[in-house]
């Protein structure tokens, strides 16, 4: 068997040896004697049927079935796809991104991404095993597993005009085989302990209002925004540090405004009347919102209601208290550049917005499906969102991302702008 360098040379690529050779011997040791199962037509057909995507699934099968048939005739392509599959779904060590992995030109331009797409569809076998072990209903399992096809049709295809999976999204697919991530209606939820949302939230024991604080010592500008070193001159008009202290029976700190920025004026709350509601380590439902539009308040509310019932039923030992979402979708600047009636604006106003440190072009890939740098004069302007964001970027103001929280207890009030009032 060829070593990884020889193998890459045989398929016309030598650019990614350092990345590609990771786990090579291990994946070869587990290489099946025949073609990889995910190249078999029966598996492909049954898997796409399971996803229950209607005409979208049927059309994808008709498109890629002959391409997969071509790929499985080539031993090198079979080995390439298997090595990718094993690395992504079975290697124990933390996943390493697949940037610069070769898309074999010998398959022709239209089919270059298909070996990886088929291997990602192979991961659905692992997802279904995991879901069956938990007793997850078929409709939830199929909706969750459909993420692979959504990444193909909503992202990769729009970038390249052919089927495949974008390399920066491949690693994400590993999580579905081993983590409690489920799509319920319009939103995807990951049941986990909070580690990546750096906030402390207290709730009043009488009227159930919440007050949120950032971590102490975070630098902010005069408007209550925070930036990292990638944003030049962000603090040219001065700066100040967030504060939070629990002492002598009081919580004292610089609170977060529900509109998504930090207020410099400190508040002082008596501990006897405010309970610690959420901090690092608390169980949460982390939201991920698949692309595809149609984010009406009614569909979002339905999704939240489904989550409120689903997780206590299937994971009674965990008790998440809130849903949180860190995303470009939660950037408060969208309220300035989009119409009041835009779904994204209406969505934000139903949540308690939380700030994130600004670090350059966060989330712009999802809007424009292009790699940075982002020249506003050259960006696509096919949608109203793209046009609004491109025009905003022309101003030179730093682009932000945001965070948000919705308490599970407050889901019945979704639609009333309960936090923004």
KOLLUMDREN-439664 format. One record per residue (C-alpha): residue number from 1; x, y, z. Coordinates in pm, whole numbers, plus 32768, in hexadecimal, padded with zeros to 4 digits. Each point is the difference from the previous one (the first is absolute). Layout:
REM residues N
+-----+------+------+------+
: seq :    x :    y :    z :
+-----+------+------+------+
: NUM :    X :    Y :    Z :
...
+-----+------+------+------+
***
This chain:
REM residues 421
+-----+------+------+------+
: seq :    x :    y :    z :
+-----+------+------+------+
:   1 : 8000 : 8000 : 8000 :
:   2 : 807E : 815D : 7FAB :
:   3 : 8070 : 80EB : 810F :
:   4 : 7F33 : 8142 : 8019 :
:   5 : 80F7 : 80CD : 7F35 :
:   6 : 8002 : 7F04 : 7EE4 :
:   7 : 7E89 : 7FE6 : 800D :
:   8 : 7FCD : 8179 : 7FE6 :
:   9 : 80F0 : 800B : 7EDA :
:  10 : 7F3B : 7EEC : 7F53 :
:  11 : 7EC2 : 80D1 : 8008 :
:  12 : 80B4 : 813E : 7F9C :
:  13 : 801D : 80B8 : 814B :
:  14 : 8120 : 8045 : 80EF :
:  15 : 7F87 : 813B : 80B2 :
:  16 : 7F69 : 7F68 : 813A :
:  17 : 80EE : 7EE9 : 8068 :
:  18 : 802A : 8076 : 8169 :
:  19 : 7E88 : 7FFD : 8036 :
:  20 : 7FAD : 7ED9 : 7F22 :
:  21 : 80F1 : 7F08 : 809F :
:  22 : 7F5E : 801E : 8159 :
:  23 : 7F67 : 7EAE : 8058 :
:  24 : 8069 : 7F64 : 7EB5 :
:  25 : 8079 : 7EB4 : 808D :
:  26 : 7ED0 : 7FE3 : 80E2 :
:  27 : 7F06 : 8039 : 7EE9 :
:  28 : 80B8 : 7F09 : 7F1E :
:  29 : 7FF4 : 7EFC : 8114 :
:  30 : 7E84 : 8020 : 7FFC :
:  31 : 7FDA : 8015 : 7E86 :
:  32 : 7EE9 : 7F15 : 7F89 :
:  33 : 8057 : 7EF3 : 7F03 :
:  34 : 7EFA : 807A : 7F0A :
:  35 : 7F89 : 815C : 7FAE :
:  36 : 7FA6 : 80E7 : 8124 :
:  37 : 7E98 : 7FC6 : 806B :
:  38 : 7FA4 : 816A : 7FBB :
:  39 : 8057 : 7FCF : 7E8F :
:  40 : 7EFE : 7EEB : 7FE1 :
:  41 : 7EC8 : 8067 : 7F45 :
:  42 : 7F16 : 7F50 : 80F2 :
:  43 : 808F : 80C2 : 8128 :
:  44 : 7FEE : 8148 : 7F45 :
:  45 : 7E96 : 7FCA : 7F97 :
:  46 : 7F88 : 7F88 : 8155 :
:  47 : 80B0 : 811B : 80B9 :
:  48 : 7F6D : 8111 : 7F28 :
:  49 : 7EA9 : 7F5C : 8023 :
:  50 : 8028 : 8003 : 817B :
:  51 : 803F : 8177 : 7FFD :
:  52 : 7EA0 : 8031 : 7F75 :
:  53 : 8063 : 8131 : 7F33 :
:  54 : 7F04 : 7FC3 : 7EEB :
:  55 : 8067 : 807E : 7EAB :
:  56 : 8141 : 8097 : 808D :
:  57 : 807B : 7EA8 : 8068 :
:  58 : 7F89 : 7F5C : 7EC0 :
:  59 : 80AD : 8103 : 7F29 :
:  60 : 8144 : 7FDD : 80C3 :
:  61 : 7FFC : 7E85 : 7FD7 :
:  62 : 7FC7 : 8019 : 7E89 :
:  63 : 811D : 80F8 : 7FE4 :
:  64 : 810C : 7F55 : 80CF :
:  65 : 7FB1 : 7E8D : 7FCD :
:  66 : 80B9 : 7FED : 7EB0 :
:  67 : 811E : 80CE : 8090 :
:  68 : 8023 : 7F12 : 8129 :
:  69 : 7FF0 : 7ED8 : 7F10 :
:  70 : 8126 : 8098 : 7F45 :
:  71 : 80C2 : 8043 : 8142 :
:  72 : 7FDD : 7E9E : 8086 :
:  73 : 80AA : 7F77 : 7EC8 :
:  74 : 8141 : 80B6 : 8061 :
:  75 : 80C5 : 7F5D : 8120 :
:  76 : 80B6 : 8146 : 804A :
:  77 : 7EBA : 80C1 : 8023 :
:  78 : 7F76 : 7EEE : 80E0 :
:  79 : 8133 : 801B : 80DF :
:  80 : 7FF3 : 817C : 8005 :
:  81 : 7E92 : 8000 : 8068 :
:  82 : 8035 : 7EF0 : 8106 :
:  83 : 8125 : 80B7 : 809F :
:  84 : 7F2A : 8137 : 8015 :
:  85 : 7EDA : 7F3F : 8092 :
:  86 : 80D8 : 7F50 : 8104 :
:  87 : 80AA : 8143 : 8068 :
:  88 : 7EB6 : 80B6 : 8022 :
:  89 : 7F28 : 7F00 : 80B0 :
:  90 : 80DE : 7EFB : 80A8 :
:  91 : 8152 : 808C : 805F :
:  92 : 800D : 8034 : 8179 :
:  93 : 80E1 : 8131 : 8004 :
:  94 : 7F6E : 815D : 7FD7 :
:  95 : 7F9E : 8046 : 7E9B :
:  96 : 80EB : 80C3 : 7F20 :
:  97 : 7F66 : 80DC : 7EF1 :
:  98 : 800D : 7F7E : 7E9C :
:  99 : 8077 : 8140 : 7F5B :
: 100 : 80B5 : 7FCA : 7EB4 :
: 101 : 7F9F : 7E92 : 7FE2 :
: 102 : 7FFD : 7FA7 : 7E8E :
: 103 : 7EC6 : 7FEF : 7F2F :
: 104 : 806A : 7F03 : 7EF6 :
: 105 : 7FFB : 809F : 7EA9 :
: 106 : 7FED : 7EAD : 7F54 :
: 107 : 7E8C : 7FF0 : 805D :
: 108 : 7FB7 : 8136 : 7F34 :
: 109 : 7F9E : 815B : 807F :
: 110 : 7E96 : 7FA7 : 8058 :
: 111 : 805C : 7ED3 : 80D8 :
: 112 : 8139 : 8075 : 80B7 :
: 113 : 7F50 : 8035 : 814C :
: 114 : 7F2B : 7EC5 : 7FF2 :
: 115 : 80F2 : 7F0E : 80B0 :
: 116 : 7FF9 : 80DC : 8136 :
: 117 : 7E89 : 8035 : 7FEB :
: 118 : 7FCB : 7E87 : 7FEF :
: 119 : 80E8 : 7FCD : 8129 :
: 120 : 7F3F : 8108 : 80C5 :
: 121 : 7EBE : 7F4B : 7FA8 :
: 122 : 80B1 : 7ECD : 808A :
: 123 : 800C : 80B2 : 814D :
: 124 : 7E86 : 7FEE : 800E :
: 125 : 8024 : 7E8E : 8052 :
: 126 : 80B5 : 806B : 813E :
: 127 : 7EFE : 810D : 804C :
: 128 : 7EE4 : 7F06 : 7FE6 :
: 129 : 80AD : 7F08 : 80E8 :
: 130 : 802D : 8112 : 8101 :
: 131 : 7E98 : 8077 : 7FDF :
: 132 : 7F77 : 7E9D : 801A :
: 133 : 80C6 : 7FC8 : 8141 :
: 134 : 7F4A : 812A : 8095 :
: 135 : 7EA7 : 7FA5 : 7F7C :
: 136 : 7FEA : 813C : 7F2E :
: 137 : 7ECA : 800A : 7F1E :
: 138 : 8038 : 7FBF : 7E90 :
: 139 : 7F83 : 8158 : 7F95 :
: 140 : 80FA : 80B0 : 80E3 :
: 141 : 811B : 7F1B : 7F91 :
: 142 : 7FBB : 8035 : 7E8F :
: 143 : 7FE3 : 817A : 8027 :
: 144 : 814B : 8009 : 80BC :
: 145 : 80B3 : 7F1A : 7F0A :
: 146 : 7F8A : 80DE : 7EE4 :
: 147 : 810A : 80FC : 8063 :
: 148 : 80F2 : 7F58 : 7F0C :
: 149 : 7F1E : 8047 : 7ED7 :
: 150 : 7FB9 : 8161 : 8077 :
: 151 : 8177 : 8047 : 800D :
: 152 : 801D : 7F7C : 7E9E :
: 153 : 7EDD : 80BB : 7F65 :
: 154 : 7FFD : 8140 : 80CE :
: 155 : 8177 : 803B : 8017 :
: 156 : 80EE : 7F39 : 7F25 :
: 157 : 7F1F : 7FF8 : 7ECE :
: 158 : 7FC3 : 8176 : 8011 :
: 159 : 8179 : 803A : 8010 :
: 160 : 8073 : 7F0F : 7EF1 :
: 161 : 7ECA : 7F9D : 7F3B :
: 162 : 802D : 7E8C : 8044 :
: 163 : 7FBA : 7F06 : 8119 :
: 164 : 80F2 : 7FDC : 8122 :
: 165 : 8044 : 807A : 8163 :
: 166 : 80CE : 8136 : 8050 :
: 167 : 8144 : 7FA5 : 80B3 :
: 168 : 7FC7 : 80F5 : 8120 :
: 169 : 7EB6 : 7F56 : 8052 :
: 170 : 8076 : 7E97 : 7FE9 :
: 171 : 8088 : 7FEC : 8162 :
: 172 : 7EB3 : 8076 : 808F :
: 173 : 7F57 : 7EC5 : 7F7F :
: 174 : 80C3 : 7F2A : 80F5 :
: 175 : 7F3A : 8089 : 8126 :
: 176 : 7EB5 : 7F68 : 7F96 :
: 177 : 8082 : 7E9E : 8037 :
: 178 : 8059 : 8039 : 816D :
: 179 : 7F55 : 8139 : 8089 :
: 180 : 7E93 : 804B : 8055 :
: 181 : 7FC2 : 80E6 : 7ED7 :
: 182 : 7EA7 : 7FF7 : 7F68 :
: 183 : 7F3B : 80CA : 7F05 :
: 184 : 7EA5 : 804E : 807C :
: 185 : 7F45 : 80C7 : 7EFB :
: 186 : 80C0 : 8133 : 7F8F :
: 187 : 8114 : 7FF5 : 8108 :
: 188 : 8110 : 7F0A : 805E :
: 189 : 804E : 7FD1 : 8175 :
: 190 : 8138 : 7F7D : 80AB :
: 191 : 7FCE : 7F97 : 816A :
: 192 : 8147 : 8051 : 80AF :
: 193 : 80A1 : 80AB : 8128 :
: 194 : 8048 : 816C : 7FC0 :
: 195 : 816E : 8046 : 7FB8 :
: 196 : 7FFB : 80F1 : 7EDA :
: 197 : 7F04 : 8108 : 806F :
: 198 : 80C3 : 80DE : 80F5 :
: 199 : 7EE2 : 8091 : 80C8 :
: 200 : 7F71 : 7FEC : 815E :
: 201 : 7E89 : 8025 : 801E :
: 202 : 7F32 : 8040 : 8138 :
: 203 : 7E85 : 7FE7 : 8020 :
: 204 : 7F20 : 80B6 : 80F4 :
: 205 : 7F4C : 7F0B : 80E5 :
: 206 : 7EC5 : 80D5 : 8005 :
: 207 : 7FB4 : 807D : 7EA0 :
: 208 : 80F6 : 7F1B : 7F44 :
: 209 : 80B0 : 811C : 7F4B :
: 210 : 8164 : 7FB3 : 7F97 :
: 211 : 813C : 80D0 : 800C :
: 212 : 8130 : 7F90 : 7F39 :
: 213 : 816C : 805C : 8038 :
: 214 : 8136 : 7FCD : 7F28 :
: 215 : 813C : 7F71 : 8094 :
: 216 : 80C0 : 8107 : 80C9 :
: 217 : 812C : 80AB : 7F64 :
: 218 : 7F83 : 8002 : 7E97 :
: 219 : 8060 : 813E : 7F47 :
: 220 : 7EE4 : 80C5 : 7F5E :
: 221 : 7FE1 : 813B : 7F31 :
: 222 : 7F24 : 812B : 8053 :
: 223 : 7ED0 : 7F4D : 7F70 :
: 224 : 802C : 7EBE : 80C7 :
: 225 : 8099 : 7F2B : 7EEB :
: 226 : 8137 : 7F27 : 801C :
: 227 : 8105 : 7FBD : 7EF0 :
: 228 : 8133 : 7F25 : 7FD9 :
: 229 : 8151 : 8066 : 7F75 :
: 230 : 7F94 : 7FC3 : 7E98 :
: 231 : 7F2E : 8141 : 8007 :
: 232 : 80E9 : 812F : 7FE5 :
: 233 : 7FAF : 8145 : 80B9 :
: 234 : 7ED1 : 7F64 : 80A8 :
: 235 : 8041 : 80BA : 8144 :
: 236 : 8079 : 814C : 7F76 :
: 237 : 7EED : 80B6 : 80BF :
: 238 : 8055 : 7F5A : 814A :
: 239 : 7FA5 : 7EBD : 80AC :
: 240 : 7F94 : 7F6D : 814D :
: 241 : 7FFA : 7EA8 : 80A6 :
: 242 : 7ECF : 7F36 : 805E :
: 243 : 7FD1 : 7FB0 : 8170 :
: 244 : 7F58 : 7EEE : 80C9 :
: 245 : 8023 : 7FBE : 8174 :
: 246 : 7F34 : 7F39 : 80FA :
: 247 : 804A : 8084 : 815B :
: 248 : 7F54 : 8058 : 8148 :
: 249 : 7EB0 : 7F7E : 7F8D :
: 250 : 7FF6 : 80C0 : 7EB7 :
: 251 : 8048 : 7FC6 : 7E90 :
: 252 : 80A9 : 8133 : 7F6E :
: 253 : 8060 : 8024 : 7E94 :
: 254 : 7FD9 : 8097 : 7EA9 :
: 255 : 7EC5 : 7F61 : 7F6D :
: 256 : 7FAD : 7F9F : 7E9D :
: 257 : 7EEB : 80C0 : 7F56 :
: 258 : 7F00 : 7F10 : 7F64 :
: 259 : 804D : 80A9 : 7EB2 :
: 260 : 8157 : 7F5E : 8006 :
: 261 : 8104 : 80F2 : 808E :
: 262 : 809B : 8036 : 8158 :
: 263 : 7F97 : 8128 : 80D1 :
: 264 : 8110 : 80BD : 80B8 :
: 265 : 7F1A : 8066 : 8120 :
: 266 : 8017 : 7EF8 : 810F :
: 267 : 7ED8 : 7F59 : 80A9 :
: 268 : 7FF1 : 7F75 : 8163 :
: 269 : 7F1B : 7ED8 : 803F :
: 270 : 7FB7 : 7F63 : 8154 :
: 271 : 805B : 7E8E : 8000 :
: 272 : 7ED1 : 7FB8 : 80D7 :
: 273 : 7F20 : 805A : 7ED6 :
: 274 : 80CC : 7F86 : 7ED7 :
: 275 : 805C : 7E95 : 7FB7 :
: 276 : 8129 : 7F94 : 7F2E :
: 277 : 7F4F : 7F80 : 7ECB :
: 278 : 810B : 7FB1 : 7EFE :
: 279 : 817B : 8002 : 7FEE :
: 280 : 8118 : 7F29 : 7F76 :
: 281 : 7FB1 : 7E93 : 8035 :
: 282 : 7E87 : 8030 : 7FFE :
: 283 : 7F38 : 7F19 : 7F1E :
: 284 : 7F7F : 80B7 : 7ECE :
: 285 : 7F68 : 7FC4 : 7EAB :
: 286 : 80F1 : 809D : 7F09 :
: 287 : 7F4A : 806B : 7EC4 :
: 288 : 8080 : 7FD1 : 7EA0 :
: 289 : 7F27 : 8087 : 7EEA :
: 290 : 8029 : 7F4B : 7EB3 :
: 291 : 7FF9 : 80D9 : 7ECA :
: 292 : 7ECA : 8001 : 7F2C :
: 293 : 7F37 : 8133 : 805F :
: 294 : 7E95 : 7FEF : 806F :
: 295 : 8052 : 806D : 8163 :
: 296 : 7EA4 : 8078 : 8059 :
: 297 : 7FA8 : 803A : 816D :
: 298 : 7EF8 : 7EF1 : 7FEB :
: 299 : 80F6 : 7EF6 : 7F88 :
: 300 : 8101 : 806E : 8101 :
: 301 : 7F01 : 7FF2 : 8117 :
: 302 : 7F95 : 7EA3 : 7F92 :
: 303 : 816A : 7F90 : 800B :
: 304 : 8037 : 808A : 815E :
: 305 : 7EC4 : 7F56 : 807A :
: 306 : 8078 : 7EB7 : 7F6D :
: 307 : 8150 : 8025 : 80B0 :
: 308 : 7F56 : 804E : 814A :
: 309 : 7F4B : 7EB0 : 7FEC :
: 310 : 8109 : 7F2C : 7F53 :
: 311 : 8131 : 8025 : 80E0 :
: 312 : 7F5C : 7FBB : 8153 :
: 313 : 7F66 : 7EC6 : 7F65 :
: 314 : 813F : 7F6E : 7F6D :
: 315 : 8105 : 8097 : 80E9 :
: 316 : 7F51 : 801F : 8152 :
: 317 : 8148 : 7FF9 : 80C0 :
: 318 : 806D : 814C : 7F66 :
: 319 : 7F38 : 8139 : 8046 :
: 320 : 8052 : 8118 : 7F0B :
: 321 : 7F6D : 814C : 806A :
: 322 : 802E : 80CE : 7EC4 :
: 323 : 8051 : 7FFC : 7E8F :
: 324 : 812C : 80CA : 7F8C :
: 325 : 8071 : 8059 : 7EA3 :
: 326 : 814D : 809F : 7F9C :
: 327 : 7FF0 : 8061 : 7E92 :
: 328 : 800F : 8114 : 7EFF :
: 329 : 7E85 : 7FE2 : 800B :
: 330 : 800D : 80A1 : 815A :
: 331 : 80C8 : 812F : 7F8C :
: 332 : 7F37 : 8132 : 8078 :
: 333 : 8081 : 80C6 : 7ED5 :
: 334 : 7F04 : 7F40 : 7F2D :
: 335 : 7EEC : 80C8 : 80A6 :
: 336 : 8096 : 813B : 7F6B :
: 337 : 802D : 7F83 : 7E9E :
: 338 : 7ED1 : 7F20 : 7FC8 :
: 339 : 7E8F : 805F : 7FF7 :
: 340 : 7F34 : 7FEA : 8141 :
: 341 : 7F38 : 7EE9 : 7F5D :
: 342 : 812F : 7F26 : 7FB2 :
: 343 : 7FF2 : 7EAA : 80A7 :
: 344 : 815C : 802B : 8095 :
: 345 : 7FA0 : 814B : 80A0 :
: 346 : 7EBD : 7F75 : 808E :
: 347 : 80BD : 7ECF : 8083 :
: 348 : 8104 : 80D1 : 80B6 :
: 349 : 7EF4 : 80CC : 80AF :
: 350 : 7F72 : 7EC6 : 80A0 :
: 351 : 814B : 7FB0 : 80AC :
: 352 : 80E5 : 8090 : 8108 :
: 353 : 812A : 805F : 7F29 :
: 354 : 815F : 7FCE : 808A :
: 355 : 8147 : 808F : 7F78 :
: 356 : 8125 : 7F43 : 7F6B :
: 357 : 815D : 8087 : 7FCD :
: 358 : 801A : 8082 : 7E9B :
: 359 : 810E : 7F49 : 7F3C :
: 360 : 7FE7 : 806C : 7E96 :
: 361 : 7F2D : 7F51 : 7EF8 :
: 362 : 7F46 : 7F15 : 80EA :
: 363 : 7EE1 : 7F53 : 7F4F :
: 364 : 8026 : 80B2 : 7EB3 :
: 365 : 804B : 7EB3 : 7F57 :
: 366 : 7E9C : 7F8D : 8048 :
: 367 : 7F74 : 813B : 7F5F :
: 368 : 80D9 : 800F : 7EC8 :
: 369 : 8088 : 7E9A : 7FE6 :
: 370 : 8158 : 808B : 7FB7 :
: 371 : 814D : 7FEE : 80B2 :
: 372 : 8098 : 8140 : 808F :
: 373 : 8071 : 8108 : 7FBD :
: 374 : 7EB1 : 80A5 : 7FBB :
: 375 : 800F : 8121 : 7F0B :
: 376 : 7EAA : 80AB : 8014 :
: 377 : 801A : 8068 : 7E93 :
: 378 : 802A : 7E97 : 7F8A :
: 379 : 7F0F : 7F45 : 80E3 :
: 380 : 7ECA : 7F5A : 7F6C :
: 381 : 7EC0 : 80CA : 801E :
: 382 : 7F00 : 7EF7 : 7FA5 :
: 383 : 7F2D : 801F : 813E :
: 384 : 7F80 : 8125 : 80CB :
: 385 : 80D9 : 7F88 : 8123 :
: 386 : 813A : 7FF7 : 7F29 :
: 387 : 7FB9 : 815C : 7F7A :
: 388 : 7FC1 : 8090 : 815B :
: 389 : 813A : 7F65 : 8098 :
: 390 : 80DF : 805C : 7ED8 :
: 391 : 7F89 : 816A : 8018 :
: 392 : 8041 : 7FFD : 8177 :
: 393 : 8163 : 7F7D : 7FCD :
: 394 : 8045 : 8127 : 7F1A :
: 395 : 7FDD : 80E9 : 812E :
: 396 : 8138 : 7F69 : 80A0 :
: 397 : 7F50 : 7FC2 : 814B :
: 398 : 8072 : 7EB4 : 8098 :
: 399 : 7F13 : 7EDD : 7FC3 :
: 400 : 7F8F : 7F45 : 8135 :
: 401 : 7F68 : 7EB9 : 806C :
: 402 : 7F22 : 7FD8 : 812E :
: 403 : 7F6F : 7F10 : 80FD :
: 404 : 7EA8 : 7FD6 : 8096 :
: 405 : 7F3B : 7F4D : 810D :
: 406 : 7E9A : 7F8C : 801E :
: 407 : 7F99 : 7F5F : 8148 :
: 408 : 7F3A : 7EBF : 7FD6 :
: 409 : 7F07 : 8085 : 80FD :
: 410 : 7FC9 : 812F : 7F20 :
: 411 : 7FB4 : 7F40 : 7EBE :
: 412 : 7E86 : 8029 : 8033 :
: 413 : 8039 : 817A : 7FE6 :
: 414 : 80C6 : 7FE7 : 7EBB :
: 415 : 7F65 : 80FE : 7F15 :
: 416 : 7FCC : 8112 : 8105 :
: 417 : 8160 : 809B : 7FFD :
: 418 : 800B : 7FAE : 8173 :
: 419 : 816F : 8059 : 8036 :
: 420 : 8013 : 8132 : 7F23 :
: 421 : 7EED : 80AF : 80C3 :
+-----+------+------+------+
***
